[in-house]
Amino acid sequence: MQKYVQKKRIFSACLFLIFVLMILVIGKGTVMTGRGETQQIQNLSDGWYYLKDGERTEVTLPTTLQADPGTVLELYNDTVTDENRDMVLLTWGAPYRLQIRMDGKTIYQYREYGFKRNLQMERKLECRVTLPALRKSSQLCFLYTVPESGVCKLTPVYMGSSEAIFRFQIMNAAPVFVIVLGMLVLGIFAIGIYAYLRVRKMTDRRFASVGLFLLLCGIWCVTDSSLMQYLSHYSPAVNEISFYTFMLMSVPVIRFVRETEGMQKYTSISVLIALFYLNVILQSICTYWFHVQLINMLMITHLLLGGGCILLSVLLYREYKAVKNRQIYSILIAFGILAFVGVGTLVLYWFFGITGYDLIFEAGIVIFISLLLWGLGRAMVENLRFRTEAEVYKKLAQEDQMTGMKNRYAYEKILEDLEEGICNWKNAVMIFMDMNHLKQINDIYGHGAGDELLIGAAQSIQKAYGSLGYCFRIGGDEFCAILPEIKISEEELSCRLDAAVEEYNRSNDQKLSVARGFSWLQDSRGMRKSISDWKFEADQNMYSNKGWYKREEAQEEDVHYEI
């Protein structure tokens, strides 16, 4: 027990370290926004000023300025020269409807590009423009529309070649794509386990649910990133994909909980899934029929997510208190972490407007999924061990220890399955076999020699019929073969056994002789016999064949006596 607790603490510490590392990666990416690639990108922090009442006031970016709401704040920079032609400017000014002019001519104007965004989304958008041909002394002007708060938080401005700026954008988006890569690896891992378990006929759909959740999360992370927004030219379709994946990505997780043992009885989970689907349908109707913007309905999805997380946590806690299931406990802990990160993200989103909210939430998702997969993996290992042990016991219960063939229990089981319709065979042949002279061998040479001959008979029968169907040892020296849907004649089947027996006899002193009797499941009219009639006919034919062997041997002895 102490070892288990120690392992659990170590695992929890590892998860915490992973979370801290993700935050550091996010922080590093954020710092790079301010630092840039100093060798190839120029940070235009200095040289900015604005005019007020004819007086020039110098400012250094980034900075915060106050002005009357609705007015336009104009920042000037005279340090750009003809040497900077064809260079690219990069900044973040979408919340203030940024307009950029060069020598009085507008070269950039932020637009909503056909999709309305809120303040948090606009803060992430990168404003990028290529400088035209310049004079030796040109004036760069940034125009910011002051919001209702009267406060403008102005971000840095970077200048560099198109390639350098694009690399800079990639580095800024790197934390997102690192997290997406982690989601992709975990998703492939989950789908791989699901496929493996399905092959083993131990299907656990929860692994598929985890894989689908990670796929949707990855799509949402990528489409919500500033780099994808830029690469898609701020396409409304990309934003719609982002919104719809965000609305739907919780459904696989809810299905995961519903498919967990003991949780199927809670109908409220199915109701919650229906509410998420209904949310998608209603928002689609409002968007395409009544022209309500998706961003204006985002709060509904957030409330549904929060309420769903609380509901699932309560149900999981109730189930854990009732059954004290370790798997339920691990899922409960995972939801606790997700709830903590989710609530923290919503607070950052709605009350502080921090642009890194998405990265924190994405890191929380990775921790959440890691916990779920850890619990699932542990349960899978236990189930595999139980399944393997059960298969071993089942094999031992149906296997004859001396010969390795299936035993009488397995023989009766397959006849029972056939009678109940589990084995859907149109026709089959039953071959009863009995060893000749085993008693004499035991009496003269001992039971050791008799056992060797028994094993030889089993090997010969298995060689003759093993590839065609099922072979059993059903008694001391009695064997049976059941060959379903066989198209081989009785004569050819008998020859196969004779050939196997002859091969054995060539390399052994004790000669093997096997009597056999055939019976087909269908009679000559195509009617199916009863199981008892089928067995009786095979048994009678076997004893008839055994009598033939005795007569043949008697004739051989008479001939030998006369000679």
C-alpha positions in Angstrom: 0.0 0.0 0.0 2.9 2.4 0.9 4.5 1.6 -2.5 1.3 2.5 -4.3 1.0 5.8 -2.4 4.6 6.6 -3.1 4.1 5.9 -6.8 1.0 8.0 -6.8 2.9 10.9 -5.3 5.7 10.6 -7.8 3.2 10.6 -10.7 1.5 13.7 -9.3 4.8 15.5 -8.9 5.7 14.6 -12.5 2.4 16.0 -13.7 3.0 19.2 -11.7 6.5 19.5 -13.3 5.0 19.0 -16.7 2.5 21.8 -16.1 5.2 24.1 -14.8 7.4 23.4 -17.8 4.4 24.2 -20.1 3.9 27.5 -18.3 7.6 28.2 -18.7 7.4 27.4 -22.4 4.4 29.7 -22.7 6.3 32.4 -20.8 9.3 32.0 -23.0 7.2 32.5 -26.1 5.6 35.6 -24.6 9.1 37.0 -23.7 10.2 36.4 -27.2 7.5 38.8 -28.3 9.2 41.6 -26.5 12.8 40.4 -27.2 12.5 39.3 -30.9 15.3 38.2 -33.1 17.7 41.1 -32.4 20.0 40.1 -35.2 17.3 40.3 -37.9 14.4 42.3 -36.4 14.5 45.9 -35.3 12.4 46.8 -32.3 10.9 50.2 -32.9 10.5 51.1 -29.3 12.1 54.5 -29.5 11.5 57.5 -31.6 7.7 57.7 -31.1 5.9 60.9 -30.2 2.5 62.5 -30.2 1.4 66.1 -30.6 -0.9 67.8 -28.1 -1.6 71.5 -28.1 1.3 72.0 -30.4 3.7 70.3 -28.0 5.6 67.1 -28.8 5.6 64.4 -26.2 8.1 61.5 -26.6 6.9 57.9 -25.8 8.6 54.5 -25.7 6.7 51.4 -26.6 5.1 49.5 -25.1 3.2 52.0 -23.1 -0.3 53.0 -21.8 -1.8 56.3 -22.8 -5.1 57.9 -21.9 -7.3 60.0 -24.1 -10.9 60.9 -24.6 -13.1 58.0 -25.7 -13.8 58.0 -29.4 -10.9 60.2 -30.3 -8.0 59.2 -32.5 -4.6 58.9 -30.9 -1.8 59.6 -33.4 1.7 58.4 -32.8 4.5 59.5 -35.1 8.0 58.1 -35.9 10.5 59.8 -38.1 13.3 57.2 -37.9 12.2 55.2 -40.9 14.2 55.9 -44.1 14.5 54.7 -47.6 16.9 52.0 -46.4 13.8 50.3 -44.8 11.8 50.0 -48.0 10.1 46.6 -48.5 10.6 45.9 -44.8 7.6 44.5 -42.8 6.1 46.2 -39.8 4.4 44.0 -37.1 2.4 45.0 -34.1 -0.9 44.3 -32.2 -3.4 47.1 -32.5 -6.7 45.5 -33.7 -8.7 46.5 -30.5 -8.1 50.1 -31.4 -8.9 49.8 -35.1 -5.3 50.5 -36.0 -4.5 52.5 -39.1 -1.0 53.0 -40.4 0.0 55.9 -42.7 3.3 56.6 -44.4 3.8 60.2 -45.5 0.1 60.8 -45.1 -0.9 57.8 -47.3 -2.8 54.9 -45.6 -0.9 51.6 -46.1 -2.8 49.5 -43.5 -6.3 49.6 -42.0 -7.6 46.9 -39.6 -10.9 45.4 -40.6 -13.0 42.7 -39.0 -12.7 40.6 -42.2 -16.3 39.5 -42.2 -16.3 37.9 -38.7 -16.9 39.8 -35.5 -14.4 39.3 -32.7 -14.4 40.4 -29.1 -11.6 42.3 -27.4 -9.8 39.2 -26.2 -9.7 37.8 -29.8 -8.6 41.1 -31.3 -5.7 41.5 -28.9 -4.2 38.3 -30.3 -4.4 39.4 -33.9 -1.2 40.5 -35.6 -1.2 43.6 -37.7 1.3 43.3 -40.5 2.2 45.6 -43.4 5.0 46.0 -45.9 6.6 49.4 -46.2 6.4 51.1 -49.7 9.1 53.1 -51.3 10.3 55.8 -48.9 12.0 59.2 -49.0 15.2 59.9 -47.2 13.1 61.4 -44.5 9.7 59.8 -44.1 7.1 60.0 -41.4 5.4 56.9 -40.1 2.0 57.5 -38.3 0.0 55.0 -36.2 -3.6 56.0 -35.6 -5.4 54.3 -32.6 -9.2 54.8 -32.0 -9.5 55.3 -28.2 -12.1 52.8 -26.6 -14.8 53.7 -24.1 -12.4 53.1 -21.2 -10.2 56.0 -22.5 -7.1 53.8 -22.1 -4.9 52.6 -24.9 -2.4 49.8 -24.1 0.1 50.1 -27.0 2.2 47.1 -27.9 5.7 47.0 -29.4 6.4 47.6 -33.1 8.8 45.3 -34.9 10.4 45.8 -38.3 12.4 43.3 -40.4 12.4 41.4 -43.6 9.4 39.4 -44.6 11.2 36.1 -43.8 12.5 37.3 -40.4 9.0 38.6 -39.4 7.4 35.3 -40.4 9.9 33.3 -38.4 9.2 35.7 -35.5 5.5 34.9 -35.8 6.2 31.2 -35.8 8.2 31.5 -32.7 5.4 33.4 -31.0 3.0 30.6 -31.9 5.5 27.8 -31.0 3.9 27.2 -27.5 0.6 26.5 -29.1 2.0 24.0 -31.6 4.1 22.3 -28.9 0.9 21.7 -27.0 -0.9 20.6 -30.2 1.9 18.1 -30.9 1.5 16.7 -27.4 -2.2 16.3 -28.0 -1.5 14.6 -31.3 0.9 12.1 -29.7 -1.6 11.4 -26.9 -4.4 11.1 -29.4 -2.5 8.6 -31.6 -1.6 6.6 -28.4 -5.3 6.5 -27.4 -6.5 5.4 -30.8 -3.8 2.8 -31.0 -4.8 1.3 -27.7 -8.5 1.4 -28.8 -7.6 -0.5 -31.9 -5.5 -3.0 -30.0 -8.2 -3.7 -27.5 -10.7 -4.1 -30.3 -8.6 -6.8 -31.9 -8.3 -8.5 -28.5 -12.1 -8.3 -28.3 -11.8 -6.1 -25.2 -13.3 -3.0 -26.8 -13.2 0.1 -24.5 -14.7 3.0 -26.4 -13.4 5.5 -23.8 -10.0 5.4 -25.6 -11.7 6.4 -28.8 -13.5 9.2 -26.9 -10.1 10.5 -25.6 -8.7 10.3 -29.2 -11.6 12.2 -30.6 -11.5 14.8 -27.9 -7.8 15.4 -28.5 -8.4 15.7 -32.3 -11.1 18.4 -31.7 -8.8 20.2 -29.2 -6.0 20.2 -31.6 -8.2 21.7 -34.3 -9.5 24.3 -31.9 -5.9 25.2 -30.7 -4.6 25.6 -34.3 -7.6 27.6 -35.7 -7.6 29.9 -32.6 -3.9 30.7 -32.9 -2.8 34.1 -34.3 -0.5 32.4 -36.8 -3.4 30.4 -38.4 -5.5 33.6 -38.5 -2.7 35.3 -40.4 -2.1 32.4 -42.8 -5.8 32.1 -43.6 -6.0 35.9 -44.2 -8.4 36.1 -41.2 -10.9 33.9 -43.0 -14.4 33.8 -41.3 -14.4 30.0 -42.1 -11.4 29.4 -39.9 -13.1 31.3 -37.1 -16.3 29.3 -37.5 -14.4 26.1 -37.4 -12.7 27.3 -34.2 -16.1 28.1 -32.6 -17.8 24.9 -33.6 -14.9 22.6 -32.4 -14.9 24.5 -29.1 -18.7 23.9 -28.8 -18.4 20.2 -29.6 -15.1 19.1 -28.1 -16.6 18.5 -24.6 -19.0 15.8 -26.0 -16.4 13.0 -26.2 -15.3 13.7 -22.6 -18.9 13.5 -21.4 -19.3 10.2 -23.3 -16.1 9.0 -21.7 -17.6 9.6 -18.2 -20.9 7.9 -19.3 -19.1 4.8 -20.6 -17.2 4.4 -17.3 -18.3 1.5 -15.2 -21.1 2.6 -12.8 -21.9 5.9 -14.5 -24.4 4.6 -17.1 -27.2 4.8 -14.6 -27.0 8.7 -14.4 -29.5 9.8 -17.2 -28.4 13.5 -16.5 -25.2 12.7 -18.4 -27.1 11.8 -21.5 -29.2 15.0 -21.0 -25.9 17.0 -20.8 -24.7 15.6 -24.1 -28.1 16.5 -25.7 -27.7 20.1 -24.3 -24.3 20.5 -26.0 -25.8 19.3 -29.4 -28.8 21.5 -28.9 -26.4 24.5 -28.2 -24.7 23.9 -31.5 -28.0 23.6 -33.4 -29.6 26.7 -31.8 -26.4 28.8 -32.3 -26.3 27.7 -36.0 -30.0 28.8 -36.4 -29.3 32.1 -34.7 -26.2 32.7 -36.8 -27.5 31.8 -40.3 -31.2 32.8 -40.0 -31.2 35.7 -37.5 -27.6 36.9 -38.2 -26.6 36.8 -34.5 -22.8 36.8 -34.2 -21.2 33.6 -32.7 -19.1 35.8 -30.4 -22.2 37.2 -28.8 -23.3 33.7 -27.8 -19.9 32.6 -26.5 -21.0 33.1 -22.9 -23.7 30.4 -23.4 -21.1 27.8 -24.3 -18.9 28.9 -21.4 -21.8 28.6 -18.9 -22.7 25.2 -20.4 -19.0 24.1 -20.0 -18.9 25.3 -16.4 -22.2 23.7 -15.5 -21.3 20.4 -17.2 -18.0 20.3 -15.4 -19.7 20.8 -12.0 -22.4 18.2 -12.8 -19.9 15.6 -13.8 -17.7 16.3 -10.8 -20.7 15.9 -8.4 -21.8 12.6 -10.1 -18.2 11.2 -10.0 -17.9 12.2 -6.3 -21.2 10.5 -5.5 -20.2 7.4 -7.3 -16.8 7.3 -5.7 -18.3 7.6 -2.2 -20.7 4.7 -3.0 -18.2 2.2 -4.5 -14.7 3.6 -3.6 -13.6 2.7 -7.1 -9.9 3.7 -7.8 -10.7 4.4 -11.5 -13.5 6.7 -10.6 -11.2 8.5 -8.2 -8.5 9.1 -10.9 -11.2 10.5 -13.2 -12.5 12.7 -10.4 -9.0 14.1 -9.8 -8.7 14.8 -13.5 -11.9 16.7 -13.6 -10.9 18.7 -10.5 -7.8 19.9 -12.2 -9.7 20.7 -15.4 -12.3 22.6 -13.4 -9.6 24.6 -11.6 -7.8 25.4 -14.9 -11.1 26.1 -16.7 -12.4 28.5 -14.1 -9.0 30.3 -13.9 -9.0 30.6 -17.7 -12.5 32.1 -17.7 -11.5 34.6 -15.1 -8.5 35.6 -17.1 -10.7 35.8 -20.3 -13.6 37.8 -19.0 -12.2 39.9 -16.2 -8.6 40.5 -17.1 -8.6 40.1 -20.9 -5.2 38.3 -20.8 -4.3 37.0 -24.3 -2.4 33.9 -22.9 -5.7 32.4 -21.5 -5.8 29.9 -24.3 -2.3 28.5 -23.7 -3.1 28.0 -20.0 -6.3 26.2 -20.8 -4.6 24.0 -23.4 -1.9 23.1 -21.0 -4.6 22.2 -18.5 -6.2 19.9 -21.1 -3.0 18.0 -21.6 -2.7 17.4 -17.9 -6.4 16.4 -17.8 -6.0 13.9 -20.6 -2.7 12.6 -19.2 -4.5 11.7 -15.9 -7.4 10.1 -17.8 -5.1 8.0 -19.9 -3.1 7.0 -16.8 -6.2 5.8 -15.1 -7.4 4.1 -18.2 -4.0 2.5 -18.9 -3.9 1.1 -15.4 -7.4 -0.4 -15.7 -6.5 -1.8 -19.1 -3.4 -3.6 -17.7 -5.5 -5.1 -14.9 -8.2 -6.2 -17.4 -5.5 -7.7 -19.7 -4.0 -9.6 -16.9 -7.4 -10.9 -15.8 -8.3 -11.8 -19.4 -5.0 -13.6 -19.9 -5.4 -15.5 -16.7 -9.0 -16.4 -17.7 -7.9 -17.6 -21.1 -5.2 -19.7 -19.5 -7.7 -21.3 -17.1 -10.1 -21.8 -19.9 -7.5 -23.5 -22.0 -6.4 -25.7 -19.2 -10.1 -26.6 -18.5 -10.6 -27.7 -22.1 -7.2 -29.3 -22.8 -6.2 -32.9 -22.3 -3.0 -32.8 -20.2 -1.4 -35.9 -21.7 -1.9 -35.3 -25.4 -2.4 -31.5 -25.6 -5.7 -32.0 -27.6 -9.0 -30.5 -26.6 -10.7 -32.7 -23.9 -14.3 -34.1 -23.5 -15.5 -30.8 -21.9 -14.5 -28.9 -25.0 -16.2 -31.6 -27.1 -19.4 -31.3 -25.2 -19.3 -27.5 -25.3 -19.0 -27.3 -29.1 -21.9 -29.8 -29.5 -23.9 -27.6 -27.1 -23.1 -24.5 -29.2 -24.1 -26.3 -32.3 -27.4 -27.3 -30.8 -28.1 -23.8 -29.6 -27.3 -22.3 -33.0 -24.1 -20.6 -32.0 -22.2 -22.6 -34.5 -24.1 -21.9 -37.7 -22.8 -24.8 -39.8 -24.8 -26.1 -42.8 -23.0 -29.5 -42.7 -20.1 -31.2 -40.8 -18.6 -34.6 -40.5 -18.0 -36.3 -37.1 -15.2 -38.9 -37.0 -15.1 -41.2 -33.9 -11.8 -43.0 -33.5 -10.6 -45.7 -31.2 -7.2 -47.3 -30.8 -6.8 -51.0 -31.5 -4.9 -53.3 -29.1 -4.1 -50.6 -26.5 -5.0 -53.1 -23.7 -2.5 -55.7 -25.0 0.2 -53.1 -25.2 -0.4 -52.0 -21.6 -0.4 -55.6 -20.4 2.7 -56.7 -22.3 4.9 -53.6 -22.4 3.5 -51.5 -19.5 1.4 -48.3 -19.3 4.4 -46.2 -20.2 4.5 -47.7 -23.7 0.7 -47.4 -23.9 0.9 -43.7 -23.0 3.5 -43.2 -25.8 1.2 -44.9 -28.2 -1.7 -42.7 -27.0 0.3 -39.6 -27.7 1.3 -41.0 -31.1 -2.4 -41.5 -31.9 -3.2 -38.0 -30.9 -0.4 -36.5 -33.0 -1.4 -38.6 -36.0 -5.1 -37.5 -35.7 -4.0 -33.9 -35.2 -1.8 -34.1 -38.3 -4.6 -35.6 -40.4 -7.5 -33.4 -39.3 -6.1 -30.5 -37.2 -6.1 -28.1 -40.1 -9.6 -29.0 -41.2 -11.5 -28.6 -37.9 -11.5 -29.6 -34.2 -9.8 -32.7 -32.6 -10.6 -34.1 -29.2 -9.6 -36.9 -26.8 -13.0 -37.9 -25.3 -12.0 -41.0 -23.4 -9.1 -43.3 -22.5 -8.3 -44.4 -26.1 -11.2 -42.7 -27.8 -10.9 -39.7 -30.0 -13.2 -37.5 -32.1 -12.8 -35.0 -34.9 -15.5 -32.6 -36.0 -14.8 -31.0 -39.4 -17.3 -28.2 -40.4 -18.2 -27.3 -44.0 -15.9 -30.0 -45.3 -15.9 -30.9 -49.0 -13.7 -34.0 -48.8 -15.0 -37.5 -49.2 -15.0 -40.1 -46.4 -12.5 -42.2 -48.4 -10.1 -39.3 -48.7 -10.5 -38.4 -45.0 -9.7 -42.0 -44.1 -6.7 -42.0 -46.4 -5.4 -38.9 -44.6 -5.5 -40.7 -41.3 -3.9 -43.9 -42.7 -1.0 -41.8 -44.1 -0.4 -40.1 -40.7 -0.6 -43.5 -38.9 1.8 -45.1 -41.4 4.3 -42.3 -41.0 4.2 -42.8 -37.2 4.7 -46.6 -37.5 7.7 -46.2 -39.7 9.7 -44.5 -36.9 8.3 -46.4 -33.9 8.5 -50.0 -32.7 5.0 -50.2 -31.3 2.6 -50.2 -34.2 -0.4 -47.9 -34.1 -3.8 -48.9 -35.4 -6.9 -46.7 -35.3 -10.5 -47.6 -36.1 -12.7 -44.8 -37.3 -16.4 -44.2 -38.0 -17.9 -41.3 -40.1 -21.2 -39.5 -39.8 -22.5 -36.4 -41.6 -24.7 -33.8 -39.9 -27.0 -33.8 -42.9 -28.6 -37.0 -44.2 -28.9 -37.9 -47.8 -32.1 -35.8 -48.1 -30.3 -32.7 -46.8 -32.1 -32.9 -43.5 -30.2 -32.1 -40.3 -29.8 -34.9 -37.8 -30.2 -34.5 -34.1 -27.0 -34.3 -32.1 -27.7 -37.7 -30.5 -28.4 -39.4 -33.8 -25.2 -37.8 -35.3 -23.1 -39.2 -32.4 -24.8 -42.6 -32.4 -24.2 -43.1 -36.2 -20.5 -42.2 -35.9 -20.1 -44.5 -32.9 -21.8 -47.4 -34.7 -19.7 -46.9 -37.8 -16.6 -46.8 -35.7 -17.4 -50.1 -34.0 -18.2 -51.6 -37.4 -14.8 -50.5 -38.7 -13.2 -51.9 -35.5 -14.9 -55.3 -36.3 -13.4 -55.2 -39.8 -10.0 -54.7 -38.3 -10.4 -57.7 -36.1 -11.6 -59.9 -39.0 -8.6 -58.8 -41.1 -6.2 -59.6 -38.3 -7.9 -63.0 -37.8 -7.5 -63.8 -41.5 -3.9 -62.8 -41.4 -3.3 -65.1 -38.4 -5.0 -68.1 -40.2 -2.8 -67.5 -43.3 0.3 -67.3 -41.1 -0.7 -70.6 -39.3 -1.3 -72.4 -42.6 2.1 -71.3 -43.8 
